[in-house]
Amino acid sequence: MEKETIGIKSVGIFLPQEVRSIISPHGDVVSIRIAESDETPYEIGAKSIRNMVEKAKISLQDLEDQYFFFNEESYGDYLFQMHGRQIMDKVGVNRIISFNLIQGGNSSLMLMRLLLNHLRANDDSRFGVIGSPQSWGFHSQDRLLGDAVLGDGAASLLLEKGYQKNRILSIVTKTISKYHDVIYNEVGGWKLPIADKPCKEGKFVYKVQNISHYKEIETQVFKILETVIEQALNKAKISWEEIERVVIHSPTQSHYNRFRKHFNLKEEQIIDSAKEYGFMCSAGILLSIDMLLNEENLKQGTKVLVPSFGVDGNWAAAVIEI
């Protein structure tokens, strides 16, 4: 039996007002947004949820008893394990099935794949949300992660069962466990107690830990992505030639250039939110999808490829039909 259509209804975003230019290790000038002290991950996450609901023309009450998959790379504070619950408390949604993950920067599409399965398995569900706020003031080394410059902000994507636009045709993911130690936070146990003080002192730093694995993954990131994309296209039963737009969120300008060259793409085919906002980890691909949905000249039936890549050992690719 054919699976019920699930489409992307809207993407809500919140971007802080302050803009700062930072020179990357490659010498590129990267503009990022900087959160104010009161713009906590919970606050900016809640604002992106409200924006998402407004764009979708639904009410917050419509999210009651639905799904919320939360993902972030940096810890908000010592209550990080309750991120998703706190965000929904702020917007006034009392009951929601929430899953909280602390995962690498390419995980939004992985969460989307999980969320699709939950929506299809639960006859009573209609909506699912993927949320990702990013705030790096206390959790990075000078807002750098390897060669990437990290920006603050939040994005939330809404899936609706039965929605006939922006239909998700396929999602393929790949994880190579060998690279689990490329980037991580040194937290937990008795080394750095999970409490308010070490958070505010910036001791929960998210950084490249295994330099040799980092260099190794950089050399083959697009070769591995090539296989994942091929599988996603085959699963969607379409060819590369049918793809009109490619949506990415590149960690650096160098990654963008290498990606375009590797897949022989034209500039006008690619949508990349990192060019405007810097690298925003798992929120970044959601921002790029929002840019796609805001394009005015996309025709119904346009086929879009959404690949996700980086140095965290995770790869993913989705195919969407507008």
C-alpha positions as CSV (number, residue, x, y, z in Angstrom):
1,M,0.0,0.0,0.0
2,E,1.3,3.5,-0.9
3,K,2.6,5.5,2.1
4,E,0.7,8.6,2.9
5,T,2.2,11.9,1.6
6,I,4.1,14.0,4.2
7,G,5.3,17.4,3.2
8,I,7.2,20.4,4.7
9,K,4.5,22.8,5.8
10,S,6.8,25.6,7.0
11,V,10.2,26.5,8.5
12,G,10.3,29.0,11.4
13,I,13.4,30.9,12.1
14,F,14.9,33.3,14.6
15,L,18.1,35.2,14.0
16,P,19.6,37.6,16.5
17,Q,20.0,41.3,15.5
18,E,23.7,41.7,16.2
19,V,25.9,40.9,13.2
20,R,29.7,40.3,13.6
21,S,32.3,39.6,11.0
22,I,35.0,37.0,11.9
23,I,38.0,36.0,9.8
24,S,38.0,32.2,9.4
25,P,41.2,30.1,9.5
26,H,41.1,30.1,5.7
27,G,41.1,33.9,5.7
28,D,37.5,34.3,4.6
29,V,35.4,37.0,6.2
30,V,32.3,35.4,7.6
31,S,29.3,37.3,8.9
32,I,27.4,35.6,11.8
33,R,24.6,36.5,14.2
34,I,25.4,36.9,17.9
35,A,22.8,36.2,20.6
36,E,22.1,38.6,23.4
37,S,22.6,37.4,27.0
38,D,18.8,36.9,27.4
39,E,18.5,35.1,24.1
40,T,19.0,31.6,25.6
41,P,18.6,28.5,23.5
42,Y,15.2,28.0,25.0
43,E,14.1,31.6,24.1
44,I,15.4,31.6,20.6
45,G,14.0,28.1,20.0
46,A,10.6,29.2,21.2
47,K,10.7,32.2,18.9
48,S,11.4,30.0,15.9
49,I,8.5,27.7,16.9
50,R,6.1,30.7,17.0
51,N,7.4,31.9,13.6
52,M,6.9,28.4,12.2
53,V,3.3,28.2,13.4
54,E,2.6,31.7,12.0
55,K,3.9,30.8,8.6
56,A,1.9,27.5,8.6
57,K,-1.3,29.4,9.6
58,I,-2.0,26.9,12.3
59,S,-2.3,27.4,16.1
60,L,0.1,26.3,18.8
61,Q,-2.8,24.1,20.2
62,D,-2.5,22.1,16.9
63,L,0.8,20.8,18.2
64,E,-0.7,19.3,21.3
65,D,0.0,15.5,21.4
66,Q,2.1,15.7,18.3
67,Y,5.9,15.1,17.8
68,F,8.8,17.3,18.6
69,F,12.3,16.2,17.8
70,F,14.9,18.5,19.3
71,N,18.5,18.7,18.3
72,E,21.4,20.9,19.3
73,E,25.2,20.8,19.5
74,S,25.8,23.2,22.4
75,Y,24.4,22.9,25.9
76,G,22.0,25.7,27.0
77,D,22.7,25.1,30.7
78,Y,22.7,22.4,33.3
79,L,19.2,21.4,32.4
80,F,20.2,20.6,28.8
81,Q,18.4,17.2,28.9
82,M,15.1,19.1,29.1
83,H,15.6,21.4,26.1
84,G,12.6,20.4,24.1
85,R,10.3,20.4,27.0
86,Q,11.4,23.9,28.2
87,I,10.9,25.3,24.7
88,M,7.4,23.9,24.4
89,D,6.6,25.2,27.9
90,K,7.6,28.7,26.8
91,V,5.2,28.6,23.8
92,G,2.4,27.1,25.9
93,V,2.1,23.6,24.4
94,N,1.4,21.4,27.4
95,R,1.5,17.9,25.9
96,I,3.9,16.9,23.1
97,I,5.9,13.7,22.4
98,S,9.5,15.1,22.6
99,F,12.8,13.6,21.8
100,N,16.0,15.4,22.8
101,L,19.3,14.8,21.0
102,I,22.7,16.3,21.3
103,Q,24.2,15.3,18.0
104,G,26.5,16.6,15.2
105,G,25.8,19.3,12.7
106,N,24.3,17.0,9.9
107,S,21.6,15.5,12.0
108,S,18.4,17.4,11.0
109,L,17.8,15.2,8.0
110,M,18.4,12.1,10.2
111,L,15.8,13.4,12.6
112,M,13.5,14.0,9.7
113,R,13.8,10.4,8.6
114,L,12.9,9.2,12.2
115,L,10.1,11.7,12.4
116,L,8.6,10.4,9.1
117,N,8.5,6.9,10.5
118,H,6.8,8.0,13.6
119,L,4.2,10.0,11.7
120,R,3.4,7.1,9.4
121,A,3.2,4.6,12.3
122,N,0.8,6.7,14.4
123,D,-2.6,7.1,12.8
124,D,-3.5,9.8,15.3
125,S,-0.6,12.1,14.5
126,R,-0.8,14.9,12.0
127,F,2.2,17.2,12.7
128,G,5.9,16.7,13.6
129,V,8.5,19.3,14.4
130,I,12.3,19.3,14.2
131,G,13.8,22.1,16.2
132,S,17.4,23.3,16.5
133,P,18.6,26.4,18.4
134,Q,22.3,27.2,18.4
135,S,24.1,29.5,20.8
136,W,27.9,29.5,20.9
137,G,28.9,32.2,23.4
138,F,30.0,29.7,26.1
139,H,30.5,26.5,24.1
140,S,33.1,27.2,21.5
141,Q,36.7,28.3,21.1
142,D,36.3,31.9,19.8
143,R,33.2,30.8,17.8
144,L,35.3,28.4,15.7
145,L,34.9,24.7,15.1
146,G,37.8,23.5,13.1
147,D,37.8,25.8,10.0
148,A,34.1,26.8,10.5
149,V,32.8,30.0,12.0
150,L,29.8,29.3,14.2
151,G,26.7,31.5,14.2
152,D,23.8,31.9,16.6
153,G,20.1,31.4,15.8
154,A,17.3,28.9,15.7
155,A,15.2,27.1,13.2
156,S,12.1,24.8,13.4
157,L,10.7,22.7,10.6
158,L,7.1,21.5,10.5
159,L,6.0,18.3,8.7
160,E,2.3,17.7,8.0
161,K,0.8,14.3,7.1
162,G,-1.3,14.6,4.0
163,Y,0.3,17.9,2.9
164,Q,0.6,17.8,-0.9
165,K,3.3,20.5,-1.3
166,N,7.1,20.1,-0.6
167,R,6.6,16.3,-0.5
168,I,9.5,14.3,0.9
169,L,10.2,11.5,-1.7
170,S,13.2,9.9,0.1
171,I,15.8,10.4,2.8
172,V,19.0,8.3,3.1
173,T,21.4,8.6,6.0
174,K,24.9,7.2,6.7
175,T,27.0,7.2,9.8
176,I,30.6,5.9,10.1
177,S,31.2,5.1,13.7
178,K,34.9,5.4,13.3
179,Y,34.6,9.2,13.3
180,H,32.6,9.4,16.6
181,D,35.5,11.1,18.2
182,V,36.1,13.9,15.7
183,I,34.1,16.5,17.6
184,Y,32.6,16.4,21.1
185,N,32.2,18.2,24.4
186,E,34.3,17.1,27.4
187,V,31.4,17.0,29.9
188,G,29.9,14.6,32.4
189,G,31.0,12.4,35.3
190,W,33.2,14.1,37.9
191,K,35.6,15.7,35.5
192,L,33.3,18.7,34.8
193,P,30.1,18.4,36.9
194,I,27.0,19.4,34.9
195,A,26.1,22.6,36.7
196,D,25.5,26.2,36.1
197,K,29.0,27.5,36.9
198,P,31.0,25.4,34.4
199,C,28.5,26.3,31.7
200,K,28.8,30.0,32.2
201,E,32.6,29.7,32.5
202,G,32.7,28.2,29.0
203,K,34.1,24.8,30.1
204,F,31.6,22.8,28.0
205,V,33.5,23.5,24.8
206,Y,32.5,21.8,21.6
207,K,35.6,21.4,19.5
208,V,37.6,19.1,17.2
209,Q,39.2,16.5,19.4
210,N,40.7,13.9,17.0
211,I,42.8,15.9,14.5
212,S,43.9,12.9,12.5
213,H,40.3,11.7,12.0
214,Y,39.3,15.3,11.2
215,K,41.9,15.5,8.4
216,E,41.0,12.1,7.1
217,I,37.2,12.7,6.9
218,E,37.9,16.0,5.1
219,T,39.6,14.2,2.3
220,Q,36.7,11.8,1.6
221,V,33.6,13.8,2.7
222,F,32.2,14.2,-0.8
223,K,33.1,10.8,-2.1
224,I,31.0,9.3,0.7
225,L,28.2,11.9,0.1
226,E,28.2,10.8,-3.6
227,T,27.1,7.3,-2.6
228,V,24.4,8.6,-0.2
229,I,23.0,11.0,-2.9
230,E,22.9,8.2,-5.4
231,Q,20.9,6.0,-3.0
232,A,18.5,8.9,-2.2
233,L,17.9,9.5,-5.9
234,N,17.3,5.8,-6.6
235,K,14.9,5.5,-3.7
236,A,13.0,8.5,-5.0
237,K,13.1,7.0,-8.5
238,I,14.5,10.0,-10.2
239,S,17.8,10.9,-11.9
240,W,20.4,13.7,-11.3
241,E,19.2,15.3,-14.5
242,E,15.7,15.9,-13.0
243,I,17.2,17.8,-10.0
244,E,16.7,21.6,-10.5
245,R,17.8,22.9,-7.1
246,V,20.4,21.7,-4.6
247,V,20.0,22.8,-1.0
248,I,23.1,22.7,1.3
249,H,24.6,24.3,4.4
250,S,28.3,24.3,4.0
251,P,30.7,24.5,7.0
252,T,33.1,26.8,5.1
253,Q,33.5,28.6,1.7
254,S,36.1,25.9,0.9
255,H,33.5,23.2,1.4
256,Y,31.0,25.0,-0.8
257,N,33.6,25.3,-3.6
258,R,34.6,21.7,-3.3
259,F,31.0,20.5,-3.2
260,R,30.1,22.5,-6.4
261,K,33.2,21.3,-8.2
262,H,32.8,17.6,-7.2
263,F,29.2,17.5,-8.4
264,N,29.7,19.8,-11.3
265,L,26.9,22.2,-10.3
266,K,26.2,25.8,-11.4
267,E,26.1,28.6,-8.8
268,E,22.4,29.3,-9.6
269,Q,21.4,25.8,-8.8
270,I,22.6,25.9,-5.2
271,I,21.0,27.4,-2.1
272,D,23.3,27.7,0.8
273,S,22.3,29.7,3.9
274,A,25.9,29.5,5.3
275,K,26.9,32.2,2.9
276,E,24.7,34.7,4.8
277,Y,24.8,33.3,8.4
278,G,28.0,31.3,8.8
279,F,27.9,27.7,10.0
280,M,24.9,27.0,12.1
281,C,25.2,23.2,12.5
282,S,21.9,21.3,12.6
283,A,19.9,24.5,12.3
284,G,21.7,25.4,9.1
285,I,20.1,23.0,6.7
286,L,16.7,24.0,8.0
287,L,17.5,27.6,7.2
288,S,18.5,26.6,3.7
289,I,15.2,24.8,3.3
290,D,13.4,27.9,4.4
291,M,15.3,29.9,1.7
292,L,14.1,27.3,-0.8
293,L,10.5,27.6,0.3
294,N,10.7,31.4,-0.1
295,E,11.8,31.2,-3.7
296,E,9.0,32.7,-5.8
297,N,9.7,31.2,-9.2
298,L,9.7,27.5,-8.2
299,K,7.2,25.5,-10.3
300,Q,5.0,22.8,-8.8
301,G,6.8,19.5,-9.4
302,T,10.3,20.9,-9.1
303,K,12.7,18.2,-7.8
304,V,15.1,19.3,-5.1
305,L,18.1,17.5,-3.6
306,V,19.0,18.3,0.0
307,P,22.4,16.8,1.0
308,S,24.0,17.3,4.4
309,F,27.7,16.9,5.1
310,G,30.4,17.9,7.5
311,V,33.1,16.4,9.7
312,D,31.0,14.6,12.4
313,G,30.8,11.2,10.6
314,N,27.2,11.7,9.5
315,W,25.9,12.1,6.0
316,A,22.4,12.5,4.7
317,A,20.5,13.3,1.5
318,A,16.8,14.0,1.0
319,V,14.8,14.4,-2.2
320,I,11.8,16.9,-2.1
321,E,9.2,17.6,-4.7
322,I,7.8,21.1,-4.6
